[in-house]
């Protein structure tokens, strides 16, 4: 999804979405961005899958009692 930075209001950037509606994003997520810049927002599916796998492993360890310190 591409958004266009319309303006900054305090700690927020007001961005125009692809459908023309407006939304607020935390300005700290857009370091160096300026009014008029086009920002690409993507979902990192590979990183998400790695994170889910790691968390599932941690839950399995907890469920099996292997997380106890000796």
CHARMM-style PDB file with segment names, atoms N, HN, CA, C and O in Angstrom:
ATOM      1  N   UNK     1       0.843  -1.165   0.000  1.00  0.00      PROA
ATOM      2  CA  UNK     1       0.000   0.000   0.000  1.00  0.00      PROA
ATOM      3  C   UNK     1       0.893   1.234   0.000  1.00  0.00      PROA
ATOM      4  O   UNK     1       1.865   1.323   0.751  1.00  0.00      PROA
ATOM      5  N   UNK     2       0.547   2.161  -0.843  1.00  0.00      PROA
ATOM      6  HN  UNK     2      -0.242   2.089  -1.454  1.00  0.00      PROA
ATOM      7  CA  UNK     2       1.273   3.423  -0.892  1.00  0.00      PROA
ATOM      8  C   UNK     2       0.420   4.508  -0.247  1.00  0.00      PROA
ATOM      9  O   UNK     2      -0.790   4.577  -0.465  1.00  0.00      PROA
ATOM     10  N   UNK     3       1.064   5.349   0.544  1.00  0.00      PROA
ATOM     11  HN  UNK     3       2.046   5.293   0.720  1.00  0.00      PROA
ATOM     12  CA  UNK     3       0.396   6.504   1.140  1.00  0.00      PROA
ATOM     13  C   UNK     3       1.221   7.741   0.816  1.00  0.00      PROA
ATOM     14  O   UNK     3       2.431   7.662   0.606  1.00  0.00      PROA
ATOM     15  N   UNK     4       0.551   8.873   0.780  1.00  0.00      PROA
ATOM     16  HN  UNK     4      -0.432   8.938   0.951  1.00  0.00      PROA
ATOM     17  CA  UNK     4       1.221  10.145   0.512  1.00  0.00      PROA
ATOM     18  C   UNK     4       1.137  10.990   1.776  1.00  0.00      PROA
ATOM     19  O   UNK     4       0.064  11.163   2.353  1.00  0.00      PROA
ATOM     20  N   UNK     5       2.278  11.509   2.194  1.00  0.00      PROA
ATOM     21  HN  UNK     5       3.150  11.369   1.725  1.00  0.00      PROA
ATOM     22  CA  UNK     5       2.280  12.363   3.382  1.00  0.00      PROA
ATOM     23  C   UNK     5       1.696  13.716   2.999  1.00  0.00      PROA
ATOM     24  O   UNK     5       2.263  14.446   2.186  1.00  0.00      PROA
ATOM     25  N   UNK     6       0.564  14.036   3.594  1.00  0.00      PROA
ATOM     26  HN  UNK     6       0.103  13.443   4.255  1.00  0.00      PROA
ATOM     27  CA  UNK     6      -0.113  15.299   3.328  1.00  0.00      PROA
ATOM     28  C   UNK     6       0.493  16.415   4.168  1.00  0.00      PROA
ATOM     29  O   UNK     6       0.798  17.498   3.668  1.00  0.00      PROA
ATOM     30  N   UNK     7       0.660  16.125   5.459  1.00  0.00      PROA
ATOM     31  HN  UNK     7       0.412  15.245   5.865  1.00  0.00      PROA
ATOM     32  CA  UNK     7       1.193  17.134   6.372  1.00  0.00      PROA
ATOM     33  C   UNK     7       1.558  16.465   7.699  1.00  0.00      PROA
ATOM     34  O   UNK     7       1.222  15.307   7.945  1.00  0.00      PROA
ATOM     35  N   UNK     8       2.244  17.216   8.532  1.00  0.00      PROA
ATOM     36  HN  UNK     8       2.517  18.158   8.332  1.00  0.00      PROA
ATOM     37  CA  UNK     8       2.567  16.765   9.880  1.00  0.00      PROA
ATOM     38  C   UNK     8       1.787  17.612  10.875  1.00  0.00      PROA
ATOM     39  O   UNK     8       1.704  18.833  10.743  1.00  0.00      PROA
ATOM     40  N   UNK     9       1.223  16.950  11.865  1.00  0.00      PROA
ATOM     41  HN  UNK     9       1.291  15.958  11.972  1.00  0.00      PROA
ATOM     42  CA  UNK     9       0.515  17.624  12.955  1.00  0.00      PROA
ATOM     43  C   UNK     9       1.093  17.102  14.262  1.00  0.00      PROA
ATOM     44  O   UNK     9       0.722  16.028  14.735  1.00  0.00      PROA
ATOM     45  N   UNK    10       1.999  17.871  14.835  1.00  0.00      PROA
ATOM     46  HN  UNK    10       2.300  18.743  14.450  1.00  0.00      PROA
ATOM     47  CA  UNK    10       2.637  17.444  16.081  1.00  0.00      PROA
ATOM     48  C   UNK    10       3.404  16.151  15.882  1.00  0.00      PROA
ATOM     49  O   UNK    10       4.309  16.080  15.050  1.00  0.00      PROA
ATOM     50  N   UNK    11       3.044  15.132  16.642  1.00  0.00      PROA
ATOM     51  HN  UNK    11       2.309  15.189  17.317  1.00  0.00      PROA
ATOM     52  CA  UNK    11       3.747  13.851  16.584  1.00  0.00      PROA
ATOM     53  C   UNK    11       3.173  12.911  15.529  1.00  0.00      PROA
ATOM     54  O   UNK    11       3.541  11.738  15.478  1.00  0.00      PROA
ATOM     55  N   UNK    12       2.276  13.418  14.690  1.00  0.00      PROA
ATOM     56  HN  UNK    12       1.977  14.371  14.731  1.00  0.00      PROA
ATOM     57  CA  UNK    12       1.627  12.565  13.695  1.00  0.00      PROA
ATOM     58  C   UNK    12       1.809  13.094  12.285  1.00  0.00      PROA
ATOM     59  O   UNK    12       1.911  14.299  12.055  1.00  0.00      PROA
ATOM     60  N   UNK    13       1.848  12.159  11.350  1.00  0.00      PROA
ATOM     61  HN  UNK    13       1.766  11.180  11.536  1.00  0.00      PROA
ATOM     62  CA  UNK    13       1.816  12.493   9.935  1.00  0.00      PROA
ATOM     63  C   UNK    13       0.412  12.170   9.447  1.00  0.00      PROA
ATOM     64  O   UNK    13      -0.113  11.085   9.698  1.00  0.00      PROA
ATOM     65  N   UNK    14      -0.184  13.119   8.751  1.00  0.00      PROA
ATOM     66  HN  UNK    14       0.242  14.000   8.547  1.00  0.00      PROA
ATOM     67  CA  UNK    14      -1.486  12.880   8.140  1.00  0.00      PROA
ATOM     68  C   UNK    14      -1.193  12.377   6.732  1.00  0.00      PROA
ATOM     69  O   UNK    14      -0.554  13.065   5.937  1.00  0.00      PROA
ATOM     70  N   UNK    15      -1.665  11.174   6.435  1.00  0.00      PROA
ATOM     71  HN  UNK    15      -2.184  10.614   7.081  1.00  0.00      PROA
ATOM     72  CA  UNK    15      -1.360  10.563   5.143  1.00  0.00      PROA
ATOM     73  C   UNK    15      -2.642  10.292   4.369  1.00  0.00      PROA
ATOM     74  O   UNK    15      -3.696  10.012   4.941  1.00  0.00      PROA
ATOM     75  N   UNK    16      -2.517  10.384   3.049  1.00  0.00      PROA
ATOM     76  HN  UNK    16      -1.661  10.611   2.584  1.00  0.00      PROA
ATOM     77  CA  UNK    16      -3.638  10.055   2.176  1.00  0.00      PROA
ATOM     78  C   UNK    16      -3.472   8.617   1.708  1.00  0.00      PROA
ATOM     79  O   UNK    16      -2.438   8.247   1.152  1.00  0.00      PROA
ATOM     80  N   UNK    17      -4.497   7.815   1.939  1.00  0.00      PROA
ATOM     81  HN  UNK    17      -5.337   8.115   2.391  1.00  0.00      PROA
ATOM     82  CA  UNK    17      -4.476   6.416   1.531  1.00  0.00      PROA
ATOM     83  C   UNK    17      -4.841   6.300   0.056  1.00  0.00      PROA
ATOM     84  O   UNK    17      -5.282   7.269  -0.561  1.00  0.00      PROA
ATOM     85  N   UNK    18      -4.655   5.117  -0.497  1.00  0.00      PROA
ATOM     86  HN  UNK    18      -4.297   4.329   0.005  1.00  0.00      PROA
ATOM     87  CA  UNK    18      -4.917   4.896  -1.915  1.00  0.00      PROA
ATOM     88  C   UNK    18      -6.363   5.185  -2.304  1.00  0.00      PROA
ATOM     89  O   UNK    18      -6.636   5.551  -3.447  1.00  0.00      PROA
ATOM     90  N   UNK    19      -7.291   5.023  -1.361  1.00  0.00      PROA
ATOM     91  HN  UNK    19      -7.069   4.725  -0.432  1.00  0.00      PROA
ATOM     92  CA  UNK    19      -8.702   5.276  -1.670  1.00  0.00      PROA
ATOM     93  C   UNK    19      -9.097   6.740  -1.460  1.00  0.00      PROA
ATOM     94  O   UNK    19     -10.267   7.097  -1.599  1.00  0.00      PROA
ATOM     95  N   UNK    20      -8.119   7.582  -1.126  1.00  0.00      PROA
ATOM     96  HN  UNK    20      -7.169   7.291  -1.014  1.00  0.00      PROA
ATOM     97  CA  UNK    20      -8.374   9.000  -0.944  1.00  0.00      PROA
ATOM     98  C   UNK    20      -8.710   9.405   0.475  1.00  0.00      PROA
ATOM     99  O   UNK    20      -8.765  10.596   0.779  1.00  0.00      PROA
ATOM    100  N   UNK    21      -8.934   8.438   1.351  1.00  0.00      PROA
ATOM    101  HN  UNK    21      -8.889   7.470   1.104  1.00  0.00      PROA
ATOM    102  CA  UNK    21      -9.219   8.763   2.745  1.00  0.00      PROA
ATOM    103  C   UNK    21      -7.921   9.141   3.461  1.00  0.00      PROA
ATOM    104  O   UNK    21      -6.824   8.873   2.971  1.00  0.00      PROA
ATOM    105  N   UNK    22      -8.068   9.759   4.609  1.00  0.00      PROA
ATOM    106  HN  UNK    22      -8.959   9.976   5.007  1.00  0.00      PROA
ATOM    107  CA  UNK    22      -6.912  10.223   5.366  1.00  0.00      PROA
ATOM    108  C   UNK    22      -6.747   9.381   6.626  1.00  0.00      PROA
ATOM    109  O   UNK    22      -7.720   8.855   7.167  1.00  0.00      PROA
ATOM    110  N   UNK    23      -5.509   9.262   7.084  1.00  0.00      PROA
ATOM    111  HN  UNK    23      -4.718   9.689   6.645  1.00  0.00      PROA
ATOM    112  CA  UNK    23      -5.207   8.510   8.300  1.00  0.00      PROA
ATOM    113  C   UNK    23      -4.017   9.171   8.986  1.00  0.00      PROA
ATOM    114  O   UNK    23      -3.301   9.975   8.390  1.00  0.00      PROA
ATOM    115  N   UNK    24      -3.824   8.814  10.243  1.00  0.00      PROA
ATOM    116  HN  UNK    24      -4.405   8.160  10.727  1.00  0.00      PROA
ATOM    117  CA  UNK    24      -2.702   9.333  11.026  1.00  0.00      PROA
ATOM    118  C   UNK    24      -1.692   8.215  11.266  1.00  0.00      PROA
ATOM    119  O   UNK    24      -2.065   7.089  11.592  1.00  0.00      PROA
ATOM    120  N   UNK    25      -0.423   8.535  11.103  1.00  0.00      PROA
ATOM    121  HN  UNK    25      -0.120   9.450  10.837  1.00  0.00      PROA
ATOM    122  CA  UNK    25       0.673   7.632  11.450  1.00  0.00      PROA
ATOM    123  C   UNK    25       1.598   8.384  12.403  1.00  0.00      PROA
ATOM    124  O   UNK    25       1.753   9.601  12.305  1.00  0.00      PROA
ATOM    125  N   UNK    26       2.197   7.655  13.310  1.00  0.00      PROA
ATOM    126  HN  UNK    26       2.071   6.666  13.390  1.00  0.00      PROA
ATOM    127  CA  UNK    26       3.178   8.281  14.195  1.00  0.00      PROA
ATOM    128  C   UNK    26       4.349   8.780  13.350  1.00  0.00      PROA
ATOM    129  O   UNK    26       4.945   8.014  12.593  1.00  0.00      PROA
ATOM    130  N   UNK    27       4.668  10.043  13.479  1.00  0.00      PROA
ATOM    131  HN  UNK    27       4.184  10.665  14.093  1.00  0.00      PROA
ATOM    132  CA  UNK    27       5.743  10.642  12.686  1.00  0.00      PROA
ATOM    133  C   UNK    27       7.082   9.959  12.935  1.00  0.00      PROA
ATOM    134  O   UNK    27       7.932   9.922  12.046  1.00  0.00      PROA
ATOM    135  N   UNK    28       7.280   9.412  14.149  1.00  0.00      PROA
ATOM    136  HN  UNK    28       6.589   9.442  14.871  1.00  0.00      PROA
ATOM    137  CA  UNK    28       8.559   8.763  14.448  1.00  0.00      PROA
ATOM    138  C   UNK    28       8.765   7.503  13.606  1.00  0.00      PROA
ATOM    139  O   UNK    28       9.885   6.998  13.522  1.00  0.00      PROA
ATOM    140  N   UNK    29       7.699   6.986  12.981  1.00  0.00      PROA
ATOM    141  HN  UNK    29       6.789   7.395  13.049  1.00  0.00      PROA
ATOM    142  CA  UNK    29       7.836   5.836  12.087  1.00  0.00      PROA
ATOM    143  C   UNK    29       8.319   6.244  10.701  1.00  0.00      PROA
ATOM    144  O   UNK    29       8.598   5.389   9.860  1.00  0.00      PROA
ATOM    145  N   UNK    30       8.419   7.548  10.465  1.00  0.00      PROA
ATOM    146  HN  UNK    30       8.192   8.242  11.149  1.00  0.00      PROA
ATOM    147  CA  UNK    30       8.769   8.059   9.141  1.00  0.00      PROA
ATOM    148  C   UNK    30       9.974   8.995   9.205  1.00  0.00      PROA
ATOM    149  O   UNK    30       9.887  10.138   8.758  1.00  0.00      PROA
ATOM    150  N   UNK    31      11.095   8.529   9.753  1.00  0.00      PROA
ATOM    151  HN  UNK    31      11.166   7.600  10.116  1.00  0.00      PROA
ATOM    152  CA  UNK    31      12.249   9.428   9.885  1.00  0.00      PROA
ATOM    153  C   UNK    31      12.721   9.928   8.519  1.00  0.00      PROA
ATOM    154  O   UNK    31      12.897   9.146   7.585  1.00  0.00      PROA
ATOM    155  N   UNK    32      12.917  11.215   8.424  1.00  0.00      PROA
ATOM    156  HN  UNK    32      12.774  11.850   9.183  1.00  0.00      PROA
ATOM    157  CA  UNK    32      13.415  11.812   7.189  1.00  0.00      PROA
ATOM    158  C   UNK    32      12.352  12.061   6.140  1.00  0.00      PROA
ATOM    159  O   UNK    32      12.647  12.647   5.098  1.00  0.00      PROA
ATOM    160  N   UNK    33      11.128  11.635   6.382  1.00  0.00      PROA
ATOM    161  HN  UNK    33      10.888  11.159   7.228  1.00  0.00      PROA
ATOM    162  CA  UNK    33      10.062  11.834   5.401  1.00  0.00      PROA
ATOM    163  C   UNK    33       9.564  13.273   5.461  1.00  0.00      PROA
ATOM    164  O   UNK    33       9.616  13.928   6.502  1.00  0.00      PROA
ATOM    165  N   UNK    34       9.077  13.747   4.306  1.00  0.00      PROA
ATOM    166  HN  UNK    34       9.035  13.214   3.461  1.00  0.00      PROA
ATOM    167  CA  UNK    34       8.595  15.117   4.211  1.00  0.00      PROA
ATOM    168  C   UNK    34       7.224  15.138   3.553  1.00  0.00      PROA
ATOM    169  O   UNK    34       6.791  14.153   2.955  1.00  0.00      PROA
ATOM    170  N   UNK    35       6.555  16.264   3.670  1.00  0.00      PROA
ATOM    171  HN  UNK    35       6.906  17.064   4.156  1.00  0.00      PROA
ATOM    172  CA  UNK    35       5.264  16.428   3.010  1.00  0.00      PROA
ATOM    173  C   UNK    35       5.415  16.147   1.521  1.00  0.00      PROA
ATOM    174  O   UNK    35       6.363  16.608   0.885  1.00  0.00      PROA
ATOM    175  N   UNK    36       4.476  15.388   0.973  1.00  0.00      PROA
ATOM    176  HN  UNK    36       3.706  15.013   1.490  1.00  0.00      PROA
ATOM    177  CA  UNK    36       4.512  15.046  -0.444  1.00  0.00      PROA
ATOM    178  C   UNK    36       5.208  13.733  -0.744  1.00  0.00      PROA
ATOM    179  O   UNK    36       5.062  13.196  -1.842  1.00  0.00      PROA
ATOM    180  N   UNK    37       5.962  13.207   0.209  1.00  0.00      PROA
ATOM    181  HN  UNK    37       6.080  13.644   1.101  1.00  0.00      PROA
ATOM    182  CA  UNK    37       6.646  11.930  -0.017  1.00  0.00      PROA
ATOM    183  C   UNK    37       5.633  10.793  -0.120  1.00  0.00      PROA
ATOM    184  O   UNK    37       4.605  10.787   0.556  1.00  0.00      PROA
ATOM    185  N   UNK    38       5.950   9.845  -0.975  1.00  0.00      PROA
ATOM    186  HN  UNK    38       6.786   9.850  -1.524  1.00  0.00      PROA
ATOM    187  CA  UNK    38       5.158   8.624  -1.100  1.00  0.00      PROA
ATOM    188  C   UNK    38       5.849   7.556  -0.262  1.00  0.00      PROA
ATOM    189  O   UNK    38       7.048   7.319  -0.406  1.00  0.00      PROA
ATOM    190  N   UNK    39       5.082   6.919   0.609  1.00  0.00      PROA
ATOM    191  HN  UNK    39       4.108   7.112   0.725  1.00  0.00      PROA
ATOM    192  CA  UNK    39       5.625   5.905   1.514  1.00  0.00      PROA
ATOM    193  C   UNK    39       4.970   4.574   1.188  1.00  0.00      PROA
ATOM    194  O   UNK    39       3.749   4.491   1.047  1.00  0.00      PROA
ATOM    195  N   UNK    40       5.778   3.543   1.070  1.00  0.00      PROA
ATOM    196  HN  UNK    40       6.769   3.610   1.184  1.00  0.00      PROA
ATOM    197  CA  UNK    40       5.286   2.196   0.798  1.00  0.00      PROA
ATOM    198  C   UNK    40       5.191   1.437   2.116  1.00  0.00      PROA
ATOM    199  O   UNK    40       6.171   1.329   2.851  1.00  0.00      PROA
ATOM    200  N   UNK    41       4.007   0.913   2.407  1.00  0.00      PROA
ATOM    201  HN  UNK    41       3.210   1.001   1.809  1.00  0.00      PROA
ATOM    202  CA  UNK    41       3.791   0.117   3.616  1.00  0.00      PROA
ATOM    203  C   UNK    41       3.573  -1.320   3.175  1.00  0.00      PROA
ATOM    204  O   UNK    41       2.670  -1.604   2.389  1.00  0.00      PROA
ATOM    205  N   UNK    42       4.403  -2.229   3.683  1.00  0.00      PROA
ATOM    206  HN  UNK    42       5.137  -1.998   4.322  1.00  0.00      PROA
ATOM    207  CA  UNK    42       4.300  -3.636   3.291  1.00  0.00      PROA
ATOM    208  C   UNK    42       4.258  -4.528   4.527  1.00  0.00      PROA
ATOM    209  O   UNK    42       4.666  -4.135   5.620  1.00  0.00      PROA
ATOM    210  N   UNK    43       3.761  -5.719   4.322  1.00  0.00      PROA
ATOM    211  HN  UNK    43       3.430  -6.039   3.434  1.00  0.00      PROA
ATOM    212  CA  UNK    43       3.768  -6.741   5.364  1.00  0.00      PROA
ATOM    213  C   UNK    43       4.913  -7.693   5.037  1.00  0.00      PROA
ATOM    214  O   UNK    43       4.989  -8.208   3.922  1.00  0.00      PROA
ATOM    215  N   UNK    44       5.794  -7.929   5.988  1.00  0.00      PROA
ATOM    216  HN  UNK    44       5.732  -7.511   6.894  1.00  0.00      PROA
ATOM    217  CA  UNK    44       6.919  -8.841   5.792  1.00  0.00      PROA
ATOM    218  C   UNK    44       6.474 -10.240   6.220  1.00  0.00      PROA
ATOM    219  O   UNK    44       6.603 -10.616   7.385  1.00  0.00      PROA
ATOM    220  N   UNK    45       5.952 -10.998   5.265  1.00  0.00      PROA
ATOM    221  HN  UNK    45       5.847 -10.693   4.318  1.00  0.00      PROA
ATOM    222  CA  UNK    45       5.397 -12.318   5.564  1.00  0.00      PROA
ATOM    223  C   UNK    45       6.462 -13.297   6.067  1.00  0.00      PROA
ATOM    224  O   UNK    45       6.182 -14.113   6.945  1.00  0.00      PROA
ATOM    225  N   UNK    46       7.673 -13.226   5.524  1.00  0.00      PROA
ATOM    226  HN  UNK    46       7.901 -12.563   4.811  1.00  0.00      PROA
ATOM    227  CA  UNK    46       8.742 -14.133   5.959  1.00  0.00      PROA
ATOM    228  C   UNK    46       9.125 -13.870   7.413  1.00  0.00      PROA
ATOM    229  O   UNK    46       9.274 -14.808   8.197  1.00  0.00      PROA
ATOM    230  N   UNK    47       9.284 -12.606   7.773  1.00  0.00      PROA
ATOM    231  HN  UNK    47       9.163 -11.844   7.137  1.00  0.00      PROA
ATOM    232  CA  UNK    47       9.632 -12.267   9.158  1.00  0.00      PROA
ATOM    233  C   UNK    47       8.496 -12.642  10.106  1.00  0.00      PROA
ATOM    234  O   UNK    47       8.741 -13.079  11.230  1.00  0.00      PROA
ATOM    235  N   UNK    48       7.267 -12.472   9.656  1.00  0.00      PROA
ATOM    236  HN  UNK    48       7.068 -12.117   8.742  1.00  0.00      PROA
ATOM    237  CA  UNK    48       6.114 -12.847  10.476  1.00  0.00      PROA
ATOM    238  C   UNK    48       6.113 -14.346  10.737  1.00  0.00      PROA
ATOM    239  O   UNK    48       5.878 -14.782  11.864  1.00  0.00      PROA
ATOM    240  N   UNK    49       6.373 -15.136   9.700  1.00  0.00      PROA
ATOM    241  HN  UNK    49       6.564 -14.782   8.785  1.00  0.00      PROA
ATOM    242  CA  UNK    49       6.398 -16.596   9.851  1.00  0.00      PROA
ATOM    243  C   UNK    49       7.512 -17.023  10.810  1.00  0.00      PROA
ATOM    244  O   UNK    49       7.300 -17.898  11.649  1.00  0.00      PROA
ATOM    245  N   UNK    50       8.703 -16.408  10.693  1.00  0.00      PROA
ATOM    246  HN  UNK    50       8.875 -15.697  10.011  1.00  0.00      PROA
ATOM    247  CA  UNK    50       9.811 -16.732  11.603  1.00  0.00      PROA
ATOM    248  C   UNK    50       9.438 -16.402  13.046  1.00  0.00      PROA
ATOM    249  O   UNK    50       9.719 -17.176  13.961  1.00  0.00      PROA
ATOM    250  N   UNK    51       8.807 -15.255  13.241  1.00  0.00      PROA
ATOM    251  HN  UNK    51       8.579 -14.626  12.498  1.00  0.00      PROA
ATOM    252  CA  UNK    51       8.413 -14.832  14.585  1.00  0.00      PROA
ATOM    253  C   UNK    51       7.381 -15.792  15.167  1.00  0.00      PROA
ATOM    254  O   UNK    51       7.487 -16.186  16.328  1.00  0.00      PROA
ATOM    255  N   UNK    52       6.387 -16.168  14.371  1.00  0.00      PROA
ATOM    256  HN  UNK    52       6.301 -15.847  13.428  1.00  0.00      PROA
ATOM    257  CA  UNK    52       5.365 -17.105  14.842  1.00  0.00      PROA
ATOM    258  C   UNK    52       5.986 -18.447  15.222  1.00  0.00      PROA
ATOM    259  O   UNK    52       5.621 -19.041  16.236  1.00  0.00      PROA
ATOM    260  N   UNK    53       6.924 -18.918  14.405  1.00  0.00      PROA
ATOM    261  HN  UNK    53       7.221 -18.435  13.582  1.00  0.00      PROA
ATOM    262  CA  UNK    53       7.574 -20.197  14.679  1.00  0.00      PROA
ATOM    263  C   UNK    53       8.359 -20.130  15.989  1.00  0.00      PROA
ATOM    264  O   UNK    53       8.325 -21.064  16.790  1.00  0.00      PROA
ATOM    265  N   UNK    54       9.062 -19.025  16.197  1.00  0.00      PROA
ATOM    266  HN  UNK    54       9.090 -18.266  15.546  1.00  0.00      PROA
ATOM    267  CA  UNK    54       9.841 -18.855  17.429  1.00  0.00      PROA
ATOM    268  C   UNK    54       8.919 -18.816  18.643  1.00  0.00      PROA
ATOM    269  O   UNK    54       9.201 -19.449  19.661  1.00  0.00      PROA
ATOM    270  N   UNK    55       7.832 -18.085  18.540  1.00  0.00      PROA
ATOM    271  HN  UNK    55       7.603 -17.571  17.713  1.00  0.00      PROA
ATOM    272  CA  UNK    55       6.900 -17.974  19.664  1.00  0.00      PROA
ATOM    273  C   UNK    55       6.229 -19.312  19.945  1.00  0.00      PROA
ATOM    274  O   UNK    55       6.035 -19.671  21.106  1.00  0.00      PROA
ATOM    275  N   UNK    56       5.873 -20.052  18.903  1.00  0.00      PROA
ATOM    276  HN  UNK    56       6.030 -19.760  17.959  1.00  0.00      PROA
ATOM    277  CA  UNK    56       5.280 -21.378  19.099  1.00  0.00      PROA
ATOM    278  C   UNK    56       6.250 -22.292  19.836  1.00  0.00      PROA
ATOM    279  O   UNK    56       5.846 -23.059  20.710  1.00  0.00      PROA
ATOM    280  N   UNK    57       7.522 -22.208  19.484  1.00  0.00      PROA
ATOM    281  HN  UNK    57       7.850 -21.585  18.774  1.00  0.00      PROA
ATOM    282  CA  UNK    57       8.537 -23.004  20.170  1.00  0.00      PROA
ATOM    283  C   UNK    57       8.640 -22.641  21.641  1.00  0.00      PROA
ATOM    284  O   UNK    57       8.772 -23.516  22.498  1.00  0.00      PROA
ATOM    285  N   UNK    58       8.580 -21.349  21.930  1.00  0.00      PROA
ATOM    286  HN  UNK    58       8.473 -20.638  21.235  1.00  0.00      PROA
ATOM    287  CA  UNK    58       8.624 -20.909  23.328  1.00  0.00      PROA
ATOM    288  C   UNK    58       7.412 -21.413  24.096  1.00  0.00      PROA
ATOM    289  O   UNK    58       7.554 -21.865  25.232  1.00  0.00      PROA
ATOM    290  N   UNK    59       6.227 -21.346  23.508  1.00  0.00      PROA
ATOM    291  HN  UNK    59       6.112 -20.978  22.585  1.00  0.00      PROA
ATOM    292  CA  UNK    59       5.019 -21.840  24.165  1.00  0.00      PROA
ATOM    293  C   UNK    59       5.101 -23.344  24.406  1.00  0.00      PROA
ATOM    294  O   UNK    59       4.665 -23.834  25.448  1.00  0.00      PROA
ATOM    295  N   UNK    60       5.656 -24.067  23.452  1.00  0.00      PROA
ATOM    296  HN  UNK    60       6.010 -23.668  22.607  1.00  0.00      PROA
ATOM    297  CA  UNK    60       5.811 -25.515  23.628  1.00  0.00      PROA
ATOM    298  C   UNK    60       6.742 -25.809  24.794  1.00  0.00      PROA
ATOM    299  O   UNK    60       6.484 -26.714  25.589  1.00  0.00      PROA
ATOM    300  N   UNK    61       7.826 -25.043  24.896  1.00  0.00      PROA
ATOM    301  HN  UNK    61       8.035 -24.309  24.251  1.00  0.00      PROA
ATOM    302  CA  UNK    61       8.760 -25.237  26.008  1.00  0.00      PROA
ATOM    303  C   UNK    61       8.084 -24.949  27.335  1.00  0.00      PROA
ATOM    304  O   UNK    61       8.282 -25.681  28.305  1.00  0.00      PROA
ATOM    305  N   UNK    62       7.294 -23.901  27.386  1.00  0.00      PROA
ATOM    306  HN  UNK    62       7.132 -23.307  26.598  1.00  0.00      PROA
ATOM    307  CA  UNK    62       6.581 -23.562  28.621  1.00  0.00      PROA
ATOM    308  C   UNK    62       5.591 -24.665  28.962  1.00  0.00      PROA
ATOM    309  O   UNK    62       5.507 -25.090  30.114  1.00  0.00      PROA
ATOM    310  N   UNK    63       4.844 -25.130  27.973  1.00  0.00      PROA
ATOM    311  HN  UNK    63       4.913 -24.785  27.037  1.00  0.00      PROA
ATOM    312  CA  UNK    63       3.835 -26.168  28.200  1.00  0.00      PROA
ATOM    313  C   UNK    63       4.465 -27.476  28.664  1.00  0.00      PROA
ATOM    314  O   UNK    63       3.850 -28.225  29.422  1.00  0.00      PROA
ATOM    315  N   UNK    64       5.680 -27.756  28.218  1.00  0.00      PROA
ATOM    316  HN  UNK    64       6.180 -27.147  27.602  1.00  0.00      PROA
ATOM    317  CA  UNK    64       6.364 -28.991  28.582  1.00  0.00      PROA
ATOM    318  C   UNK    64       7.179 -28.830  29.863  1.00  0.00      PROA
ATOM    319  O   UNK    64       7.800 -29.788  30.323  1.00  0.00      PROA
ATOM    320  N   UNK    65       7.185 -27.644  30.436  1.00  0.00      PROA
ATOM    321  HN  UNK    65       6.680 -26.865  30.063  1.00  0.00      PROA
ATOM    322  CA  UNK    65       7.921 -27.412  31.672  1.00  0.00      PROA
ATOM    323  C   UNK    65       9.415 -27.292  31.473  1.00  0.00      PROA
ATOM    324  O   UNK    65      10.162 -27.383  32.448  1.00  0.00      PROA
ATOM    325  N   UNK    66       9.886 -27.092  30.245  1.00  0.00      PROA
ATOM    326  HN  UNK    66       9.279 -27.018  29.453  1.00  0.00      PROA
ATOM    327  CA  UNK    66      11.324 -27.005  29.978  1.00  0.00      PROA
ATOM    328  C   UNK    66      11.868 -25.602  30.174  1.00  0.00      PROA
ATOM    329  O   UNK    66      13.053 -25.358  29.947  1.00  0.00      PROA
ATOM    330  N   UNK    67      11.030 -24.696  30.584  1.00  0.00      PROA
ATOM    331  HN  UNK    67      10.067 -24.895  30.767  1.00  0.00      PROA
ATOM    332  CA  UNK    67      11.469 -23.324  30.774  1.00  0.00      PROA
ATOM    333  C   UNK    67      11.912 -23.070  32.211  1.00  0.00      PROA
ATOM    334  O   UNK    67      12.286 -21.949  32.555  1.00  0.00      PROA
ATOM    335  N   UNK    68      11.871 -24.103  33.053  1.00  0.00      PROA
ATOM    336  HN  UNK    68      11.566 -25.014  32.774  1.00  0.00      PROA
ATOM    337  CA  UNK    68      12.253 -23.947  34.452  1.00  0.00      PROA
ATOM    338  C   UNK    68      13.768 -23.869  34.585  1.00  0.00      PROA
ATOM    339  O   UNK    68      14.500 -24.613  33.932  1.00  0.00      PROA
ATOM    340  N   UNK    69      14.227 -22.959  35.441  1.00  0.00      PROA
ATOM    341  HN  UNK    69      13.632 -22.355  35.971  1.00  0.00      PROA
ATOM    342  CA  UNK    69      15.669 -22.843  35.690  1.00  0.00      PROA
ATOM    343  C   UNK    69      16.047 -23.807  36.791  1.00  0.00      PROA
ATOM    344  O   UNK    69      15.308 -23.985  37.759  1.00  0.00      PROA
ATOM    345  N   UNK    70      17.204 -24.426  36.639  1.00  0.00      PROA
ATOM    346  HN  UNK    70      17.805 -24.281  35.853  1.00  0.00      PROA
ATOM    347  CA  UNK    70      17.675 -25.400  37.631  1.00  0.00      PROA
ATOM    348  C   UNK    70      18.758 -24.801  38.469  1.00  0.00      PROA
ATOM    349  OT1 UNK    70      19.286 -25.464  39.362  1.00  0.00      PROA
TER     350      UNK     70
END
